[in-house]
């Protein structure tokens, strides 16, 4: 299929003997080789929609799949999150939870953070947001470097999904999306604008502050669909306590830098925004499988909260 580039598989099947490891003695310096992640594979894929190349990480499940196919969980920022999500999902069947294919979407060039900005943001930065971005990047925002969330959504649903269904025993309907930070913003944007695209949404520490909380302008339309029973997604929203706390150990101890950091924390309102959103969505009376859960992880920062959100998210998605 056009746009599909297969790369070295990460999984060495049990029936194939792996090359013997190099033995290390006290006198010899260890010679390292690329690590293999057991129970997973990968391929690279060029999107005809976004024009970007993605590294797709894929958990391996038994060939004997259910008639409807295996449930699928897409993990964004997979260069960082896939290993965690795959490990958590591998335990699901032993705990009477659904065996689920974890599909991680990352980048093959070793610089995922630049690439993710275009894919995960629904708009180019404006106003105060633009000033912050240009300060962080050290210059003007380059064209095409932000605001292509809709293109990325189309890549996932129109290009990647059919390949998973056709070649990897994936269910075409039982699919879930998990994102964190800007990935959480992306997942929230998809929930509001394309709510029937996924069965479940894991929205970890979402960057609702983006462009003065513009993603929330789609909330009313989504809420009306829920109340009418036209959509009934399962939603988990999470926050980390130290994203918005004077006690956060990541804050400067004193002085002007602490004052600035506290002001930025208040402006971002990571916990307040997520918790308030979860409260509003919980209050909706929906039909079918509609469900909203919220979790606040104590004594976690924005970065350490990734593992907590991933673990809770996989459990939420795979629970029957």
MARRO-369323 format. One record per residue (C-alpha): residue in three letters; x, y, z. Coordinates in nm, 3 decimals. Example, Ala and Ser with C-alpha at 12.3 -4.5 7.8 and 13.67 -1.06 7.14 Angstrom:
REM MARRO-369323
+-----+---------+---------+---------+
:   r :    east :   north :      up :
+-----+---------+---------+---------+
: ALA :   1.230 :  -0.450 :   0.780 :
: SER :   1.367 :  -0.106 :   0.714 :
+-----+---------+---------+---------+
//
This chain:
REM MARRO-369323
+-----+---------+---------+---------+
:   r :    east :   north :      up :
+-----+---------+---------+---------+
: UNK :   0.000 :   0.000 :   0.000 :
: UNK :   0.127 :   0.345 :  -0.094 :
: UNK :   0.287 :   0.535 :   0.191 :
: UNK :   0.384 :   0.229 :   0.395 :
: UNK :   0.752 :   0.169 :   0.472 :
: UNK :   0.835 :  -0.134 :   0.681 :
: UNK :   1.119 :  -0.102 :   0.930 :
: UNK :   1.298 :  -0.349 :   1.152 :
: UNK :   1.052 :  -0.536 :   1.373 :
: UNK :   1.102 :  -0.503 :   1.744 :
: UNK :   0.957 :  -0.844 :   1.819 :
: UNK :   1.162 :  -1.162 :   1.788 :
: UNK :   0.901 :  -1.442 :   1.772 :
: UNK :   0.949 :  -1.730 :   2.013 :
: UNK :   0.997 :  -1.969 :   1.722 :
: UNK :   1.295 :  -1.775 :   1.587 :
: UNK :   1.626 :  -1.797 :   1.772 :
: UNK :   1.773 :  -1.460 :   1.855 :
: UNK :   2.141 :  -1.390 :   1.802 :
: UNK :   2.339 :  -1.487 :   2.113 :
: UNK :   2.423 :  -1.189 :   2.335 :
: UNK :   2.778 :  -1.066 :   2.355 :
: UNK :   2.934 :  -1.184 :   2.680 :
: UNK :   3.110 :  -0.917 :   2.882 :
: UNK :   3.415 :  -0.986 :   3.096 :
: UNK :   3.571 :  -0.759 :   3.353 :
: UNK :   3.850 :  -0.674 :   3.112 :
: UNK :   3.629 :  -0.585 :   2.814 :
: UNK :   3.417 :  -0.275 :   2.769 :
: UNK :   3.053 :  -0.365 :   2.692 :
: UNK :   2.950 :  -0.331 :   2.328 :
: UNK :   2.593 :  -0.210 :   2.308 :
: UNK :   2.338 :  -0.282 :   2.035 :
: UNK :   1.986 :  -0.149 :   1.973 :
: UNK :   1.745 :  -0.270 :   2.239 :
: UNK :   1.451 :  -0.487 :   2.138 :
: UNK :   1.112 :  -0.438 :   2.297 :
: UNK :   0.956 :  -0.777 :   2.354 :
: UNK :   0.601 :  -0.818 :   2.232 :
: UNK :   0.603 :  -0.531 :   1.984 :
: UNK :   0.686 :  -0.434 :   1.626 :
: UNK :   0.715 :  -0.117 :   1.425 :
: UNK :   0.681 :   0.022 :   1.075 :
: UNK :   0.723 :   0.366 :   0.922 :
: UNK :   0.445 :   0.526 :   0.723 :
: UNK :   0.430 :   0.835 :   0.502 :
: UNK :   0.099 :   1.019 :   0.519 :
: UNK :  -0.040 :   1.147 :   0.192 :
: UNK :  -0.258 :   1.383 :   0.396 :
: UNK :  -0.002 :   1.556 :   0.620 :
: UNK :   0.309 :   1.482 :   0.415 :
: UNK :   0.489 :   1.372 :   0.731 :
: UNK :   0.645 :   1.036 :   0.815 :
: UNK :   0.535 :   0.850 :   1.126 :
: UNK :   0.682 :   0.561 :   1.318 :
: UNK :   0.404 :   0.324 :   1.413 :
: UNK :   0.467 :   0.102 :   1.715 :
: UNK :   0.242 :  -0.200 :   1.743 :
: UNK :   0.185 :  -0.451 :   2.021 :
: UNK :   0.166 :  -0.813 :   1.912 :
: UNK :  -0.133 :  -1.026 :   2.008 :
: UNK :  -0.215 :  -1.392 :   1.929 :
: UNK :  -0.328 :  -1.453 :   1.573 :
: UNK :  -0.657 :  -1.601 :   1.696 :
: UNK :  -0.855 :  -1.279 :   1.721 :
: UNK :  -1.221 :  -1.227 :   1.811 :
: UNK :  -1.458 :  -1.226 :   1.515 :
: UNK :  -1.498 :  -0.849 :   1.549 :
: UNK :  -1.120 :  -0.797 :   1.582 :
: UNK :  -0.911 :  -0.678 :   1.875 :
: UNK :  -0.985 :  -0.345 :   2.042 :
: UNK :  -0.729 :  -0.078 :   1.958 :
: UNK :  -0.574 :   0.192 :   2.176 :
: UNK :  -0.380 :   0.468 :   2.002 :
: UNK :  -0.104 :   0.616 :   2.220 :
: UNK :   0.024 :   0.957 :   2.108 :
: UNK :   0.383 :   1.073 :   2.169 :
: UNK :   0.471 :   0.706 :   2.135 :
: UNK :   0.848 :   0.755 :   2.130 :
: UNK :   0.800 :   0.824 :   2.499 :
: UNK :   0.474 :   0.653 :   2.595 :
: UNK :   0.447 :   0.333 :   2.392 :
: UNK :   0.669 :   0.118 :   2.614 :
: UNK :   0.463 :   0.209 :   2.920 :
: UNK :   0.129 :   0.160 :   2.746 :
: UNK :   0.234 :  -0.171 :   2.590 :
: UNK :   0.355 :  -0.308 :   2.923 :
: UNK :   0.031 :  -0.207 :   3.096 :
: UNK :  -0.186 :  -0.353 :   2.821 :
: UNK :   0.001 :  -0.685 :   2.826 :
: UNK :  -0.129 :  -0.742 :   3.180 :
: UNK :  -0.492 :  -0.678 :   3.089 :
: UNK :  -0.598 :  -1.036 :   3.002 :
: UNK :  -0.450 :  -1.165 :   3.329 :
: UNK :  -0.678 :  -0.924 :   3.515 :
: UNK :  -0.992 :  -1.012 :   3.318 :
: UNK :  -0.962 :  -0.704 :   3.102 :
: UNK :  -0.977 :  -0.697 :   2.723 :
: UNK :  -0.673 :  -0.797 :   2.517 :
: UNK :  -0.603 :  -0.476 :   2.328 :
: UNK :  -0.369 :  -0.376 :   2.047 :
: UNK :  -0.168 :  -0.071 :   2.150 :
: UNK :  -0.076 :   0.141 :   1.849 :
: UNK :   0.182 :   0.408 :   1.922 :
: UNK :   0.233 :   0.700 :   1.684 :
: UNK :   0.577 :   0.857 :   1.693 :
: UNK :   0.844 :   0.986 :   1.457 :
: UNK :   1.150 :   0.819 :   1.301 :
: UNK :   1.388 :   1.115 :   1.291 :
: UNK :   1.478 :   1.136 :   1.657 :
: UNK :   1.320 :   1.479 :   1.705 :
: UNK :   0.959 :   1.406 :   1.800 :
: UNK :   0.897 :   1.729 :   1.990 :
: UNK :   0.912 :   1.953 :   1.684 :
: UNK :   0.696 :   1.719 :   1.476 :
: UNK :   0.428 :   1.683 :   1.743 :
: UNK :   0.363 :   2.058 :   1.755 :
: UNK :   0.207 :   2.054 :   1.408 :
: UNK :   0.013 :   1.732 :   1.459 :
: UNK :  -0.133 :   1.795 :   1.802 :
: UNK :  -0.235 :   2.163 :   1.794 :
: UNK :  -0.571 :   2.262 :   1.641 :
: UNK :  -0.455 :   2.611 :   1.542 :
: UNK :  -0.146 :   2.825 :   1.502 :
: UNK :  -0.056 :   3.018 :   1.818 :
: UNK :  -0.199 :   3.369 :   1.852 :
: UNK :  -0.186 :   3.656 :   2.099 :
: UNK :  -0.012 :   3.586 :   2.429 :
: UNK :   0.023 :   3.223 :   2.325 :
: UNK :   0.219 :   3.330 :   2.017 :
: UNK :   0.452 :   3.546 :   2.226 :
: UNK :   0.521 :   3.253 :   2.460 :
: UNK :   0.588 :   3.015 :   2.172 :
: UNK :   0.822 :   3.257 :   1.995 :
: UNK :   1.009 :   3.315 :   2.319 :
: UNK :   1.049 :   2.942 :   2.370 :
: UNK :   1.158 :   2.881 :   2.010 :
: UNK :   1.383 :   3.184 :   1.997 :
: UNK :   1.226 :   3.337 :   1.689 :
: UNK :   0.917 :   3.365 :   1.468 :
: UNK :   0.691 :   3.063 :   1.430 :
: UNK :   0.766 :   2.881 :   1.105 :
: UNK :   0.478 :   2.817 :   0.862 :
: UNK :   0.336 :   2.469 :   0.901 :
: UNK :   0.491 :   2.410 :   1.242 :
: UNK :   0.158 :   2.436 :   1.428 :
: UNK :  -0.213 :   2.389 :   1.370 :
: UNK :  -0.256 :   2.069 :   1.167 :
: UNK :  -0.456 :   1.863 :   1.418 :
: UNK :  -0.732 :   1.807 :   1.163 :
: UNK :  -0.484 :   1.667 :   0.912 :
: UNK :  -0.335 :   1.439 :   1.177 :
: UNK :  -0.683 :   1.320 :   1.275 :
: UNK :  -0.752 :   1.235 :   0.910 :
: UNK :  -0.421 :   1.048 :   0.883 :
: UNK :  -0.515 :   0.836 :   1.183 :
: UNK :  -0.869 :   0.755 :   1.071 :
: UNK :  -0.838 :   0.750 :   0.693 :
: UNK :  -0.489 :   0.610 :   0.634 :
: UNK :  -0.365 :   0.427 :   0.943 :
: UNK :  -0.688 :   0.269 :   1.066 :
: UNK :  -0.763 :   0.074 :   0.743 :
: UNK :  -0.414 :  -0.080 :   0.753 :
: UNK :  -0.463 :  -0.196 :   1.111 :
: UNK :  -0.803 :  -0.346 :   1.030 :
: UNK :  -0.684 :  -0.519 :   0.714 :
: UNK :  -0.349 :  -0.654 :   0.833 :
: UNK :  -0.345 :  -0.667 :   1.213 :
: UNK :  -0.684 :  -0.806 :   1.324 :
: UNK :  -0.798 :  -0.468 :   1.457 :
: UNK :  -1.162 :  -0.394 :   1.527 :
: UNK :  -1.288 :  -0.118 :   1.295 :
: UNK :  -1.522 :   0.020 :   1.563 :
: UNK :  -1.378 :  -0.054 :   1.909 :
: UNK :  -1.100 :   0.205 :   1.902 :
: UNK :  -0.969 :   0.439 :   2.171 :
: UNK :  -0.748 :   0.748 :   2.175 :
: UNK :  -0.501 :   0.845 :   2.450 :
: UNK :  -0.301 :   1.169 :   2.459 :
: UNK :  -0.116 :   1.375 :   2.719 :
: UNK :  -0.046 :   1.750 :   2.740 :
: UNK :  -0.068 :   1.873 :   2.379 :
: UNK :  -0.175 :   1.516 :   2.305 :
: UNK :  -0.452 :   1.566 :   2.560 :
: UNK :  -0.552 :   1.884 :   2.378 :
: UNK :  -0.561 :   1.688 :   2.052 :
: UNK :  -0.775 :   1.414 :   2.207 :
: UNK :  -1.013 :   1.673 :   2.350 :
: UNK :  -1.038 :   1.849 :   2.015 :
: UNK :  -1.126 :   1.519 :   1.845 :
: UNK :  -1.379 :   1.438 :   2.119 :
: UNK :  -1.559 :   1.768 :   2.069 :
: UNK :  -1.540 :   1.783 :   1.690 :
: UNK :  -1.547 :   1.415 :   1.590 :
: UNK :  -1.690 :   1.238 :   1.896 :
: UNK :  -1.792 :   0.920 :   1.715 :
: UNK :  -1.436 :   0.856 :   1.591 :
: UNK :  -1.341 :   0.658 :   1.904 :
: UNK :  -1.521 :   0.456 :   2.169 :
: UNK :  -1.304 :   0.586 :   2.455 :
: UNK :  -1.093 :   0.896 :   2.511 :
: UNK :  -0.809 :   0.931 :   2.763 :
: UNK :  -0.736 :   1.302 :   2.798 :
: UNK :  -0.427 :   1.342 :   3.015 :
: UNK :  -0.337 :   1.688 :   3.153 :
: UNK :  -0.485 :   1.858 :   2.847 :
: UNK :  -0.340 :   2.193 :   2.738 :
: UNK :  -0.681 :   2.360 :   2.743 :
: UNK :  -0.506 :   2.697 :   2.778 :
: UNK :  -0.399 :   2.683 :   2.411 :
: UNK :  -0.503 :   3.006 :   2.233 :
: UNK :  -0.713 :   3.131 :   2.523 :
: UNK :  -0.900 :   2.799 :   2.568 :
: UNK :  -1.038 :   2.805 :   2.216 :
: UNK :  -1.100 :   2.428 :   2.215 :
: UNK :  -1.390 :   2.486 :   2.455 :
: UNK :  -1.589 :   2.669 :   2.187 :
: UNK :  -1.687 :   2.323 :   2.054 :
: UNK :  -1.808 :   2.199 :   2.392 :
: UNK :  -2.168 :   2.317 :   2.357 :
: UNK :  -2.220 :   2.130 :   2.031 :
: UNK :  -2.070 :   1.815 :   2.179 :
: UNK :  -2.286 :   1.845 :   2.491 :
: UNK :  -2.600 :   1.872 :   2.278 :
: UNK :  -2.506 :   1.552 :   2.095 :
: UNK :  -2.457 :   1.371 :   2.426 :
: UNK :  -2.789 :   1.489 :   2.566 :
: UNK :  -2.969 :   1.381 :   2.249 :
: UNK :  -2.813 :   1.035 :   2.270 :
: UNK :  -2.645 :   1.069 :   1.931 :
: UNK :  -2.297 :   1.005 :   2.077 :
: UNK :  -2.198 :   0.820 :   2.395 :
: UNK :  -1.819 :   0.807 :   2.436 :
: UNK :  -1.633 :   0.691 :   2.746 :
: UNK :  -1.404 :   0.969 :   2.875 :
: UNK :  -1.122 :   0.978 :   3.128 :
: UNK :  -0.964 :   1.315 :   3.213 :
: UNK :  -0.657 :   1.333 :   3.439 :
: UNK :  -0.442 :   1.596 :   3.608 :
: UNK :  -0.123 :   1.595 :   3.815 :
: UNK :  -0.136 :   1.777 :   4.151 :
: UNK :   0.193 :   1.963 :   4.113 :
: UNK :   0.093 :   2.108 :   3.777 :
: UNK :  -0.088 :   2.375 :   3.978 :
: UNK :   0.041 :   2.388 :   4.334 :
: UNK :   0.263 :   2.624 :   4.532 :
: UNK :   0.421 :   2.311 :   4.681 :
: UNK :   0.548 :   2.182 :   4.344 :
: UNK :   0.917 :   2.086 :   4.380 :
: UNK :   0.986 :   2.209 :   4.028 :
: UNK :   0.922 :   2.572 :   4.127 :
: UNK :   1.216 :   2.803 :   4.205 :
: UNK :   1.261 :   2.835 :   4.579 :
: UNK :   1.231 :   3.214 :   4.594 :
: UNK :   1.279 :   3.544 :   4.418 :
: UNK :   1.147 :   3.686 :   4.093 :
: UNK :   1.178 :   3.354 :   3.910 :
: UNK :   0.940 :   3.192 :   4.158 :
: UNK :   0.693 :   3.479 :   4.115 :
: UNK :   0.704 :   3.437 :   3.737 :
: UNK :   0.667 :   3.059 :   3.759 :
: UNK :   0.366 :   3.086 :   3.989 :
: UNK :   0.204 :   3.337 :   3.753 :
: UNK :   0.256 :   3.102 :   3.459 :
: UNK :   0.111 :   2.817 :   3.663 :
: UNK :  -0.199 :   3.020 :   3.745 :
: UNK :  -0.242 :   3.129 :   3.382 :
: UNK :  -0.213 :   2.771 :   3.257 :
: UNK :  -0.462 :   2.648 :   3.519 :
: UNK :  -0.387 :   2.290 :   3.422 :
: UNK :  -0.573 :   2.132 :   3.713 :
: UNK :  -0.855 :   2.384 :   3.736 :
: UNK :  -0.932 :   2.366 :   3.362 :
: UNK :  -0.931 :   1.986 :   3.347 :
: UNK :  -1.127 :   1.936 :   3.668 :
: UNK :  -1.391 :   2.193 :   3.571 :
: UNK :  -1.430 :   2.033 :   3.229 :
: UNK :  -1.470 :   1.689 :   3.381 :
: UNK :  -1.733 :   1.823 :   3.620 :
: UNK :  -1.934 :   1.975 :   3.335 :
: UNK :  -1.915 :   1.662 :   3.122 :
: UNK :  -2.010 :   1.440 :   3.417 :
: UNK :  -2.322 :   1.649 :   3.469 :
: UNK :  -2.451 :   1.570 :   3.120 :
: UNK :  -2.729 :   1.313 :   3.103 :
: UNK :  -2.631 :   1.089 :   2.816 :
: UNK :  -2.738 :   0.754 :   2.686 :
: UNK :  -2.579 :   0.422 :   2.608 :
: UNK :  -2.221 :   0.383 :   2.728 :
: UNK :  -2.165 :   0.751 :   2.807 :
: UNK :  -1.928 :   0.777 :   3.102 :
: UNK :  -1.694 :   1.043 :   3.239 :
: UNK :  -1.424 :   0.984 :   3.502 :
: UNK :  -1.166 :   1.220 :   3.648 :
: UNK :  -0.841 :   1.143 :   3.832 :
: UNK :  -0.602 :   1.378 :   4.011 :
: UNK :  -0.264 :   1.216 :   4.071 :
: UNK :  -0.112 :   1.338 :   4.401 :
: UNK :   0.249 :   1.458 :   4.416 :
: UNK :   0.305 :   1.426 :   4.042 :
: UNK :   0.443 :   1.696 :   3.811 :
: UNK :   0.345 :   1.749 :   3.449 :
: UNK :   0.629 :   1.520 :   3.340 :
: UNK :   0.603 :   1.249 :   3.604 :
: UNK :   0.227 :   1.246 :   3.554 :
: UNK :   0.274 :   1.083 :   3.212 :
: UNK :   0.332 :   0.739 :   3.363 :
: UNK :   0.038 :   0.771 :   3.602 :
: UNK :  -0.197 :   0.888 :   3.327 :
: UNK :  -0.080 :   0.613 :   3.091 :
: UNK :  -0.133 :   0.340 :   3.349 :
: UNK :  -0.477 :   0.467 :   3.448 :
: UNK :  -0.568 :   0.527 :   3.086 :
: UNK :  -0.486 :   0.175 :   2.972 :
: UNK :  -0.685 :   0.033 :   3.263 :
: UNK :  -0.981 :   0.255 :   3.176 :
: UNK :  -0.978 :   0.153 :   2.811 :
: UNK :  -0.930 :  -0.221 :   2.863 :
: UNK :  -1.186 :  -0.259 :   3.142 :
: UNK :  -1.489 :  -0.453 :   3.018 :
+-----+---------+---------+---------+
//
